[in-house]
């Protein structure tokens, strides 16, 4: 079994998501695992929207999310997420496609957030939890 396929199964990714690479890298705080996720959607794909709103593909936003550690190494998911332009004739706005592993505007995966919340219930001290997960207390 290929490493990428194995990680896609572990992350429970289904089409249009797939793992394109898994790397052991040097990060700013030491060794990290980097998992690159691709989104394979048609060029003419448009997310569902309300009638009268035009949607066009605008750009991609390169994002990274902290995931559960892999062995003793911090693990990050990386993905170029499509961004769409919406126009209802009166105003325009932009929205990045949602991904199934994280909330919008979050730098953590849902599983990592669940771990942090569980640790906060046990310890009650954000600084102590931040130290145990190797993050800044302001991020907890």
HELIX and SHEET records of a PDB file:
HELIX    1   1 UNK A    3  UNK A   10  1                                   8    
HELIX    2   2 UNK A  110  UNK A  123  1                                  14    
HELIX    3   3 UNK A  126  UNK A  133  1                                   8    
HELIX    4   4 UNK A  137  UNK A  139  5                                   3    
SHEET    1   A 4 UNK A  17  UNK A  27  0                                        
SHEET    2   A 4 UNK A  30  UNK A  39 -1                                        
SHEET    3   A 4 UNK A  73  UNK A  87  1                                        
SHEET    4   A 4 UNK A  54  UNK A  70 -1                                        
SHEET    1   B 4 UNK A  17  UNK A  27  0                                        
SHEET    2   B 4 UNK A  30  UNK A  39 -1                                        
SHEET    3   B 4 UNK A  73  UNK A  87  1                                        
SHEET    4   B 4 UNK A  92  UNK A  96 -1                                        
END                                                                             
